[in-house]
Amino acid sequence: MNQPLPSFRLNTFKAVAAWLDKTFPLPLAYFCKGWLFALEDAWIASKAAAAVEKGIAPVKPLDPVVEPPKYHSEPSEVKGLDIISLTNGFTRIRQQDTE
């Protein structure tokens, strides 16, 4: 199983990996470079997510304003037992399976 070693994509991480090779013994440098490789992946992912969030922030709509439900009460035939109803301004549409 001759797997090629992973290569770093950012110059800063390449420079740190070269410094690790020069400074530490091979097993310790190998372990640190593995950790550094995972750190580089997380760094790139976070930078990409931040760039996407910054790009869609002007386009993303604001939180929708939902009106509170309307309360309606009317007297009934039974004393003390009114007919009460609540209505809201939004509807929910369910999609039926087309199978």
MOPAC internal coordinates of N, CA, C and O (Angstrom, degrees):
PM7 1SCF
backbone

  N    0.0000 0     0.00 0     0.00 0    0    0    0
  C    1.4420 1     0.00 0     0.00 0    1    0    0
  C    1.5188 1   109.07 1     0.00 0    2    1    0
  O    1.2310 1   121.31 1   -97.06 1    3    2    1
  N    1.2890 1   115.09 1    82.94 1    3    2    1
  C    1.4574 1   121.30 1   178.85 1    5    3    2
  C    1.5184 1   109.07 1   -90.34 1    6    5    3
  O    1.2310 1   120.60 1   -89.76 1    7    6    5
  N    1.2988 1   116.45 1    90.24 1    7    6    5
  C    1.4605 1   121.63 1  -179.76 1    9    7    6
  C    1.5321 1   108.43 1   -94.80 1   10    9    7
  O    1.2310 1   120.49 1   -44.45 1   11   10    9
  N    1.3327 1   116.68 1   135.55 1   11   10    9
  C    1.4726 1   116.98 1   176.71 1   13   11   10
  C    1.5314 1   110.04 1   -71.38 1   14   13   11
  O    1.2310 1   121.16 1   -31.83 1   15   14   13
  N    1.3143 1   115.38 1   148.17 1   15   14   13
  C    1.4531 1   120.14 1   178.13 1   17   15   14
  C    1.5254 1   109.18 1   -70.42 1   18   17   15
  O    1.2310 1   120.29 1   -36.08 1   19   18   17
  N    1.3076 1   117.06 1   143.92 1   19   18   17
  C    1.4674 1   118.51 1   178.49 1   21   19   18
  C    1.5233 1   110.34 1   -67.21 1   22   21   19
  O    1.2310 1   121.25 1   -37.12 1   23   22   21
  N    1.3228 1   115.21 1   142.88 1   23   22   21
  C    1.4658 1   118.86 1   179.39 1   25   23   22
  C    1.5246 1   108.87 1  -107.25 1   26   25   23
  O    1.2310 1   121.27 1   -32.49 1   27   26   25
  N    1.2967 1   115.17 1   147.51 1   27   26   25
  C    1.4529 1   121.44 1  -179.81 1   29   27   26
  C    1.5182 1   109.34 1   -79.23 1   30   29   27
  O    1.2310 1   120.74 1   -32.59 1   31   30   29
  N    1.3356 1   116.19 1   147.41 1   31   30   29
  C    1.4623 1   121.16 1  -176.75 1   33   31   30
  C    1.5207 1   112.55 1   -99.82 1   34   33   31
  O    1.2310 1   119.86 1   152.03 1   35   34   33
  N    1.3192 1   117.88 1   -27.97 1   35   34   33
  C    1.4594 1   120.85 1  -177.88 1   37   35   34
  C    1.5266 1   110.04 1  -101.41 1   38   37   35
  O    1.2310 1   120.67 1   -39.58 1   39   38   37
  N    1.3258 1   116.33 1   140.42 1   39   38   37
  C    1.4647 1   121.12 1  -175.97 1   41   39   38
  C    1.5264 1   112.37 1   -61.59 1   42   41   39
  O    1.2310 1   120.31 1   145.11 1   43   42   41
  N    1.3098 1   117.01 1   -34.89 1   43   42   41
  C    1.4666 1   120.14 1   179.81 1   45   43   42
  C    1.5213 1   110.38 1   -62.44 1   46   45   43
  O    1.2310 1   120.64 1   135.57 1   47   46   45
  N    1.3186 1   116.38 1   -44.43 1   47   46   45
  C    1.4598 1   120.34 1  -179.86 1   49   47   46
  C    1.5333 1   111.25 1   -70.75 1   50   49   47
  O    1.2310 1   120.19 1   147.72 1   51   50   49
  N    1.3304 1   117.25 1   -32.28 1   51   50   49
  C    1.4701 1   120.10 1   175.31 1   53   51   50
  C    1.5241 1   110.32 1   -63.39 1   54   53   51
  O    1.2310 1   120.71 1   138.70 1   55   54   53
  N    1.3294 1   116.25 1   -41.30 1   55   54   53
  C    1.4589 1   120.47 1  -179.87 1   57   55   54
  C    1.5294 1   111.03 1   -66.76 1   58   57   55
  O    1.2310 1   119.99 1   140.07 1   59   58   57
  N    1.3274 1   117.63 1   -39.93 1   59   58   57
  C    1.4682 1   120.91 1   178.14 1   61   59   58
  C    1.5239 1   109.97 1   -65.79 1   62   61   59
  O    1.2310 1   120.05 1   140.59 1   63   62   61
  N    1.3379 1   117.51 1   -39.41 1   63   62   61
  C    1.4684 1   120.92 1   178.57 1   65   63   62
  C    1.5288 1   110.77 1   -64.07 1   66   65   63
  O    1.2310 1   120.03 1   139.45 1   67   66   65
  N    1.3212 1   117.55 1   -40.55 1   67   66   65
  C    1.4681 1   120.78 1   177.56 1   69   67   66
  C    1.5317 1   110.25 1   -64.79 1   70   69   67
  O    1.2310 1   120.41 1   140.44 1   71   70   69
  N    1.3204 1   116.83 1   -39.56 1   71   70   69
  C    1.4636 1   120.22 1   178.03 1   73   71   70
  C    1.5234 1   110.54 1   -64.88 1   74   73   71
  O    1.2310 1   120.33 1   140.49 1   75   74   73
  N    1.3389 1   116.98 1   -39.51 1   75   74   73
  C    1.4617 1   120.23 1   177.84 1   77   75   74
  C    1.5244 1   111.29 1   -61.73 1   78   77   75
  O    1.2310 1   120.54 1   138.88 1   79   78   77
  N    1.3503 1   116.58 1   -41.12 1   79   78   77
  C    1.4686 1   120.36 1   179.16 1   81   79   78
  C    1.5281 1   111.57 1   -62.13 1   82   81   79
  O    1.2310 1   120.43 1   141.41 1   83   82   81
  N    1.3137 1   116.79 1   -38.59 1   83   82   81
  C    1.4639 1   120.51 1  -178.05 1   85   83   82
  C    1.5279 1   112.17 1   -76.76 1   86   85   83
  O    1.2310 1   119.99 1   148.58 1   87   86   85
  N    1.3292 1   117.63 1   -31.42 1   87   86   85
  C    1.4549 1   121.63 1  -169.55 1   89   87   86
  C    1.5167 1   113.68 1   -91.12 1   90   89   87
  O    1.2310 1   119.63 1   136.89 1   91   90   89
  N    1.3143 1   118.31 1   -43.11 1   91   90   89
  C    1.4647 1   122.02 1  -172.25 1   93   91   90
  C    1.5205 1   111.99 1  -105.66 1   94   93   91
  O    1.2310 1   120.41 1   -20.14 1   95   94   93
  N    1.3371 1   116.82 1   159.86 1   95   94   93
  C    1.4664 1   119.55 1   173.47 1   97   95   94
  C    1.5291 1   109.91 1   -63.46 1   98   97   95
  O    1.2310 1   120.32 1   -22.32 1   99   98   97
  N    1.3165 1   117.00 1   157.68 1   99   98   97
  C    1.4630 1   122.99 1  -172.73 1  101   99   98
  C    1.5393 1   113.99 1   -54.05 1  102  101   99
  O    1.2310 1   118.25 1   131.80 1  103  102  101
  N    1.3510 1   120.93 1   -48.20 1  103  102  101
  C    1.4692 1   118.33 1  -178.68 1  105  103  102
  C    1.5321 1   113.00 1   -63.28 1  106  105  103
  O    1.2310 1   120.48 1   139.09 1  107  106  105
  N    1.3196 1   116.68 1   -40.91 1  107  106  105
  C    1.4581 1   119.91 1   179.88 1  109  107  106
  C    1.5283 1   110.84 1   -69.91 1  110  109  107
  O    1.2310 1   120.29 1   140.95 1  111  110  109
  N    1.3145 1   117.04 1   -39.05 1  111  110  109
  C    1.4669 1   120.63 1   177.80 1  113  111  110
  C    1.5272 1   110.17 1   -64.91 1  114  113  111
  O    1.2310 1   120.31 1   141.39 1  115  114  113
  N    1.3289 1   117.00 1   -38.61 1  115  114  113
  C    1.4677 1   121.56 1   179.02 1  117  115  114
  C    1.5317 1   110.26 1   -63.51 1  118  117  115
  O    1.2310 1   120.29 1   136.19 1  119  118  117
  N    1.3172 1   117.04 1   -43.81 1  119  118  117
  C    1.4628 1   121.75 1   178.53 1  121  119  118
  C    1.5307 1   110.42 1   -63.31 1  122  121  119
  O    1.2310 1   120.26 1   134.34 1  123  122  121
  N    1.3233 1   117.11 1   -45.66 1  123  122  121
  C    1.4645 1   120.99 1  -179.06 1  125  123  122
  C    1.5260 1   111.67 1   -65.68 1  126  125  123
  O    1.2310 1   120.62 1   143.71 1  127  126  125
  N    1.3326 1   116.41 1   -36.29 1  127  126  125
  C    1.4659 1   118.93 1   178.35 1  129  127  126
  C    1.5246 1   111.12 1   -68.83 1  130  129  127
  O    1.2310 1   119.79 1   147.85 1  131  130  129
  N    1.3293 1   118.00 1   -32.15 1  131  130  129
  C    1.4676 1   120.36 1   174.74 1  133  131  130
  C    1.5206 1   110.96 1   -64.65 1  134  133  131
  O    1.2310 1   120.50 1   136.13 1  135  134  133
  N    1.3141 1   116.64 1   -43.87 1  135  134  133
  C    1.4581 1   121.04 1   176.97 1  137  135  134
  C    1.5329 1   110.33 1   -64.37 1  138  137  135
  O    1.2310 1   120.73 1   139.29 1  139  138  137
  N    1.3235 1   116.22 1   -40.71 1  139  138  137
  C    1.4626 1   121.46 1   179.81 1  141  139  138
  C    1.5309 1   110.65 1   -65.12 1  142  141  139
  O    1.2310 1   120.11 1   143.56 1  143  142  141
  N    1.3244 1   117.39 1   -36.44 1  143  142  141
  C    1.4624 1   120.84 1   178.48 1  145  143  142
  C    1.5281 1   110.61 1   -64.41 1  146  145  143
  O    1.2310 1   120.27 1   137.79 1  147  146  145
  N    1.3427 1   117.10 1   -42.21 1  147  146  145
  C    1.4701 1   120.49 1   177.08 1  149  147  146
  C    1.5279 1   110.49 1   -65.85 1  150  149  147
  O    1.2310 1   120.60 1   141.96 1  151  150  149
  N    1.3137 1   116.46 1   -38.04 1  151  150  149
  C    1.4642 1   120.73 1   178.03 1  153  151  150
  C    1.5265 1   110.87 1   -64.40 1  154  153  151
  O    1.2310 1   120.30 1   141.88 1  155  154  153
  N    1.3238 1   117.04 1   -38.12 1  155  154  153
  C    1.4618 1   120.66 1   178.29 1  157  155  154
  C    1.5263 1   110.94 1   -64.75 1  158  157  155
  O    1.2310 1   120.14 1   138.09 1  159  158  157
  N    1.3278 1   117.34 1   -41.91 1  159  158  157
  C    1.4704 1   120.43 1   177.31 1  161  159  158
  C    1.5254 1   111.06 1   -61.08 1  162  161  159
  O    1.2310 1   120.60 1   136.11 1  163  162  161
  N    1.3148 1   116.45 1   -43.89 1  163  162  161
  C    1.4691 1   119.94 1   179.36 1  165  163  162
  C    1.5263 1   110.33 1   -65.96 1  166  165  163
  O    1.2310 1   119.91 1   141.76 1  167  166  165
  N    1.3068 1   117.77 1   -38.24 1  167  166  165
  C    1.4639 1   122.12 1   179.45 1  169  167  166
  C    1.5324 1   110.40 1   -62.98 1  170  169  167
  O    1.2310 1   120.39 1   133.45 1  171  170  169
  N    1.3231 1   116.85 1   -46.55 1  171  170  169
  C    1.4643 1   121.04 1  -179.86 1  173  171  170
  C    1.5273 1   110.43 1   -64.39 1  174  173  171
  O    1.2310 1   120.31 1   137.57 1  175  174  173
  N    1.3328 1   117.02 1   -42.43 1  175  174  173
  C    1.4645 1   120.39 1   179.48 1  177  175  174
  C    1.5254 1   111.66 1   -63.11 1  178  177  175
  O    1.2310 1   120.27 1   138.45 1  179  178  177
  N    1.3277 1   117.09 1   -41.55 1  179  178  177
  C    1.4636 1   119.24 1  -179.81 1  181  179  178
  C    1.5222 1   111.58 1   -69.54 1  182  181  179
  O    1.2310 1   120.02 1   142.55 1  183  182  181
  N    1.3176 1   117.56 1   -37.45 1  183  182  181
  C    1.4585 1   120.47 1   177.47 1  185  183  182
  C    1.5310 1   110.81 1   -65.72 1  186  185  183
  O    1.2310 1   120.31 1   140.23 1  187  186  185
  N    1.3276 1   117.02 1   -39.77 1  187  186  185
  C    1.4660 1   120.48 1   178.29 1  189  187  186
  C    1.5206 1   110.55 1   -66.10 1  190  189  187
  O    1.2310 1   119.94 1   137.30 1  191  190  189
  N    1.3314 1   117.71 1   -42.70 1  191  190  189
  C    1.4676 1   120.90 1   179.01 1  193  191  190
  C    1.5253 1   110.85 1   -63.81 1  194  193  191
  O    1.2310 1   120.19 1   139.90 1  195  194  193
  N    1.3149 1   117.24 1   -40.10 1  195  194  193
  C    1.4673 1   120.29 1   179.00 1  197  195  194
  C    1.5269 1   111.10 1   -66.49 1  198  197  195
  O    1.2310 1   120.21 1   142.57 1  199  198  197
  N    1.3221 1   117.20 1   -37.43 1  199  198  197
  C    1.4606 1   120.37 1   178.92 1  201  199  198
  C    1.5264 1   110.79 1   -67.63 1  202  201  199
  O    1.2310 1   120.17 1   141.15 1  203  202  201
  N    1.3198 1   117.27 1   -38.85 1  203  202  201
  C    1.4616 1   120.58 1   178.12 1  205  203  202
  C    1.5184 1   110.44 1   -66.51 1  206  205  203
  O    1.2310 1   120.17 1   135.07 1  207  206  205
  N    1.3289 1   117.28 1   -44.93 1  207  206  205
  C    1.4645 1   120.80 1   178.85 1  209  207  206
  C    1.5324 1   111.03 1   -61.30 1  210  209  207
  O    1.2310 1   120.57 1   139.70 1  211  210  209
  N    1.3236 1   116.52 1   -40.30 1  211  210  209
  C    1.4569 1   120.20 1   179.24 1  213  211  210
  C    1.5267 1   110.59 1   -67.56 1  214  213  211
  O    1.2310 1   120.61 1   145.99 1  215  214  213
  N    1.3312 1   116.43 1   -34.01 1  215  214  213
  C    1.4596 1   120.20 1  -179.42 1  217  215  214
  C    1.5163 1   113.56 1   -73.43 1  218  217  215
  O    1.2310 1   120.26 1   145.24 1  219  218  217
  N    1.3335 1   117.11 1   -34.76 1  219  218  217
  C    1.4667 1   118.95 1  -177.50 1  221  219  218
  C    1.5198 1   112.91 1   -93.63 1  222  221  219
  O    1.2310 1   119.56 1   173.09 1  223  222  221
  N    1.3147 1   118.45 1    -6.91 1  223  222  221
  C    1.4689 1   120.59 1  -178.50 1  225  223  222
  C    1.5284 1   112.54 1   -58.45 1  226  225  223
  O    1.2310 1   118.36 1   137.09 1  227  226  225
  N    1.3559 1   120.73 1   -42.91 1  227  226  225
  C    1.4636 1   118.39 1   179.01 1  229  227  226
  C    1.5334 1   113.02 1   -69.82 1  230  229  227
  O    1.2310 1   119.74 1   157.20 1  231  230  229
  N    1.3192 1   118.10 1   -22.80 1  231  230  229
  C    1.4603 1   121.79 1  -175.71 1  233  231  230
  C    1.5291 1   111.82 1   -92.84 1  234  233  231
  O    1.2310 1   120.26 1   151.85 1  235  234  233
  N    1.3236 1   117.11 1   -28.15 1  235  234  233
  C    1.4587 1   121.42 1  -175.75 1  237  235  234
  C    1.5212 1   110.29 1   -64.04 1  238  237  235
  O    1.2310 1   119.97 1   -50.71 1  239  238  237
  N    1.3327 1   117.66 1   129.29 1  239  238  237
  C    1.4638 1   119.20 1  -179.45 1  241  239  238
  C    1.5261 1   111.55 1   -70.22 1  242  241  239
  O    1.2310 1   121.22 1   -23.22 1  243  242  241
  N    1.3139 1   115.28 1   156.78 1  243  242  241
  C    1.4470 1   120.51 1   177.02 1  245  243  242
  C    1.5280 1   109.22 1   -71.02 1  246  245  243
  O    1.2310 1   120.73 1   -13.33 1  247  246  245
  N    1.3143 1   116.22 1   166.67 1  247  246  245
  C    1.4557 1   120.21 1   178.44 1  249  247  246
  C    1.5235 1   109.80 1   -60.30 1  250  249  247
  O    1.2310 1   120.19 1   -43.78 1  251  250  249
  N    1.3308 1   117.24 1   136.22 1  251  250  249
  C    1.4632 1   118.87 1  -179.11 1  253  251  250
  C    1.5332 1   110.96 1   -67.90 1  254  253  251
  O    1.2310 1   121.48 1   -33.26 1  255  254  253
  N    1.3090 1   114.77 1   146.74 1  255  254  253
  C    1.4536 1   120.48 1   178.16 1  257  255  254
  C    1.5247 1   107.27 1   -95.36 1  258  257  255
  O    1.2310 1   120.66 1   -59.35 1  259  258  257
  N    1.3037 1   116.35 1   120.65 1  259  258  257
  C    1.4518 1   121.43 1  -179.48 1  261  259  258
  C    1.5214 1   107.95 1  -106.57 1  262  261  259
  O    1.2310 1   121.44 1   -55.92 1  263  262  261
  N    1.3138 1   114.85 1   124.08 1  263  262  261
  C    1.4535 1   119.09 1   179.12 1  265  263  262
  C    1.5204 1   109.87 1   -73.81 1  266  265  263
  O    1.2310 1   120.05 1   -34.53 1  267  266  265
  N    1.3140 1   117.51 1   145.47 1  267  266  265
  C    1.4655 1   118.90 1   178.25 1  269  267  266
  C    1.5276 1   110.17 1   -68.33 1  270  269  267
  O    1.2310 1   120.03 1   -25.39 1  271  270  269
  N    1.3126 1   117.55 1   154.61 1  271  270  269
  C    1.4660 1   119.74 1  -179.70 1  273  271  270
  C    1.5324 1   110.90 1   -64.74 1  274  273  271
  O    1.2310 1   121.46 1   -27.49 1  275  274  273
  N    1.3221 1   114.81 1   152.51 1  275  274  273
  C    1.4612 1   120.66 1  -179.84 1  277  275  274
  C    1.5272 1   108.57 1   -92.93 1  278  277  275
  O    1.2310 1   120.88 1   -45.06 1  279  278  277
  N    1.2940 1   115.93 1   134.94 1  279  278  277
  C    1.4538 1   123.59 1  -178.10 1  281  279  278
  C    1.5268 1   108.57 1  -100.48 1  282  281  279
  O    1.2310 1   120.75 1   -51.13 1  283  282  281
  N    1.3139 1   116.18 1   128.87 1  283  282  281
  C    1.4655 1   120.51 1   178.56 1  285  283  282
  C    1.5224 1   108.33 1  -131.11 1  286  285  283
  O    1.2310 1   120.86 1   -48.59 1  287  286  285
  N    1.3190 1   115.96 1   131.41 1  287  286  285
  C    1.4623 1   121.12 1   179.21 1  289  287  286
  C    1.5253 1   108.71 1  -135.10 1  290  289  287
  O    1.2310 1   120.97 1   -44.39 1  291  290  289
  N    1.3035 1   115.74 1   135.61 1  291  290  289
  C    1.4589 1   120.66 1   175.99 1  293  291  290
  C    1.5294 1   109.12 1  -138.13 1  294  293  291
  O    1.2310 1   119.85 1   -30.61 1  295  294  293
  N    1.2983 1   117.90 1   149.39 1  295  294  293
  C    1.4693 1   120.05 1  -177.65 1  297  295  294
  C    1.5304 1   111.34 1   -69.95 1  298  297  295
  O    1.2310 1   121.61 1   -30.20 1  299  298  297
  N    1.3112 1   114.52 1   149.80 1  299  298  297
  C    1.4568 1   119.50 1   178.21 1  301  299  298
  C    1.5314 1   109.33 1  -116.36 1  302  301  299
  O    1.2310 1   121.17 1     5.69 1  303  302  301
  N    1.3257 1   115.37 1  -174.31 1  303  302  301
  C    1.4662 1   120.47 1  -179.15 1  305  303  302
  C    1.5269 1   110.94 1   -69.48 1  306  305  303
  O    1.2310 1   120.28 1   152.09 1  307  306  305
  N    1.3426 1   117.06 1   -27.91 1  307  306  305
  C    1.4581 1   121.31 1  -177.41 1  309  307  306
  C    1.5307 1   108.49 1   -91.75 1  310  309  307
  O    1.2310 1   120.82 1   -51.89 1  311  310  309
  N    1.2970 1   116.04 1   128.11 1  311  310  309
  C    1.4548 1   120.51 1  -177.97 1  313  311  310
  C    1.5410 1   110.12 1   -68.36 1  314  313  311
  O    1.2310 1   120.39 1   -49.14 1  315  314  313
  N    1.3358 1   116.86 1   130.86 1  315  314  313
  C    1.4594 1   121.87 1   178.99 1  317  315  314
  C    1.5228 1   114.10 1    84.77 1  318  317  315
  O    1.2310 1   120.00 1   177.41 1  319  318  317
  N    1.3189 1   117.61 1    -2.59 1  319  318  317
  C    1.4688 1   121.16 1   179.98 1  321  319  318
  C    1.5230 1   108.16 1  -121.31 1  322  321  319
  O    1.2310 1   120.70 1   -94.29 1  323  322  321
  N    1.3509 1   116.26 1    85.71 1  323  322  321
  C    1.4641 1   121.21 1  -177.91 1  325  323  322
  C    1.5261 1   110.45 1   -78.31 1  326  325  323
  O    1.2310 1   121.31 1   -21.30 1  327  326  325
  N    1.3198 1   115.10 1   158.70 1  327  326  325
  C    1.4710 1   121.08 1   172.69 1  329  327  326
  C    1.5238 1   106.13 1   -88.00 1  330  329  327
  O    1.2310 1   120.56 1   -61.90 1  331  330  329
  N    1.3148 1   116.54 1   118.10 1  331  330  329
  C    1.4657 1   122.37 1  -175.39 1  333  331  330
  C    1.5226 1   108.45 1  -116.52 1  334  333  331
  O    1.2310 1   120.75 1   -42.88 1  335  334  333
  N    1.3304 1   116.17 1   137.12 1  335  334  333
  C    1.4555 1   119.78 1   175.88 1  337  335  334
  C    1.5247 1   109.56 1  -140.61 1  338  337  335
  O    1.2310 1   121.33 1   -31.69 1  339  338  337
  N    1.3058 1   115.06 1   148.31 1  339  338  337
  C    1.4635 1   123.03 1   175.00 1  341  339  338
  C    1.5205 1   107.61 1  -119.47 1  342  341  339
  O    1.2310 1   120.41 1   -46.83 1  343  342  341
  N    1.3225 1   116.81 1   133.17 1  343  342  341
  C    1.4609 1   120.53 1   176.29 1  345  343  342
  C    1.5235 1   108.30 1  -127.08 1  346  345  343
  O    1.2310 1   121.08 1   -33.06 1  347  346  345
  N    1.3119 1   115.54 1   146.94 1  347  346  345
  C    1.4567 1   119.96 1   178.60 1  349  347  346
  C    1.5206 1   108.97 1  -121.00 1  350  349  347
  O    1.2310 1   120.73 1   -16.21 1  351  350  349
  N    1.3123 1   116.22 1   163.79 1  351  350  349
  C    1.4513 1   121.39 1  -175.66 1  353  351  350
  C    1.5105 1   114.86 1   -92.28 1  354  353  351
  O    1.2310 1   119.50 1  -179.84 1  355  354  353
  N    1.3082 1   118.57 1     0.16 1  355  354  353
  C    1.4558 1   119.95 1  -179.34 1  357  355  354
  C    1.5242 1   109.50 1  -116.68 1  358  357  355
  O    1.2310 1   121.43 1   -21.94 1  359  358  357
  N    1.3191 1   114.87 1   158.06 1  359  358  357
  C    1.4649 1   121.38 1   179.60 1  361  359  358
  C    1.5086 1   108.70 1  -126.17 1  362  361  359
  O    1.2310 1   121.41 1   -21.91 1  363  362  361
  N    1.2867 1   114.91 1   158.09 1  363  362  361
  C    1.4650 1   120.62 1   177.03 1  365  363  362
  C    1.5149 1   107.63 1  -119.80 1  366  365  363
  O    1.2310 1   121.37 1   -54.59 1  367  366  365
  N    1.3127 1   114.99 1   125.41 1  367  366  365
  C    1.4583 1   120.22 1   179.66 1  369  367  366
  C    1.5111 1   108.04 1  -107.44 1  370  369  367
  O    1.2310 1   120.83 1   -56.83 1  371  370  369
  N    1.2824 1   116.02 1   123.17 1  371  370  369
  C    1.4607 1   120.31 1   177.50 1  373  371  370
  C    1.5163 1   109.72 1   -97.01 1  374  373  371
  O    1.2310 1   121.51 1   -41.77 1  375  374  373
  N    1.3227 1   114.71 1   138.23 1  375  374  373
  C    1.4499 1   119.51 1   177.53 1  377  375  374
  C    1.5157 1   108.21 1   -92.28 1  378  377  375
  O    1.2310 1   121.14 1   -52.88 1  379  378  377
  N    1.3131 1   115.42 1   127.12 1  379  378  377
  C    1.4607 1   121.01 1   179.64 1  381  379  378
  C    1.5243 1   109.34 1   -82.55 1  382  381  379
  O    1.2310 1   121.02 1   -31.05 1  383  382  381
  N    1.3248 1   115.65 1   148.95 1  383  382  381
  C    1.4549 1   120.00 1   176.60 1  385  383  382
  C    1.5249 1   109.27 1   -65.70 1  386  385  383
  O    1.2310 1   120.20 1   -43.65 1  387  386  385
  N    1.2943 1   117.23 1   136.35 1  387  386  385
  C    1.4614 1   120.87 1  -178.49 1  389  387  386
  C    1.5190 1   112.19 1   -93.19 1  390  389  387
  O    1.2310 1   120.20 1  -172.60 1  391  390  389
  N    1.3005 1   117.22 1     7.40 1  391  390  389
  C    1.4676 1   120.27 1  -177.76 1  393  391  390
  C    1.5041 1   111.66 1   -78.20 1  394  393  391
  O    1.2310 1   120.10 1   180.00 1  395  394  393

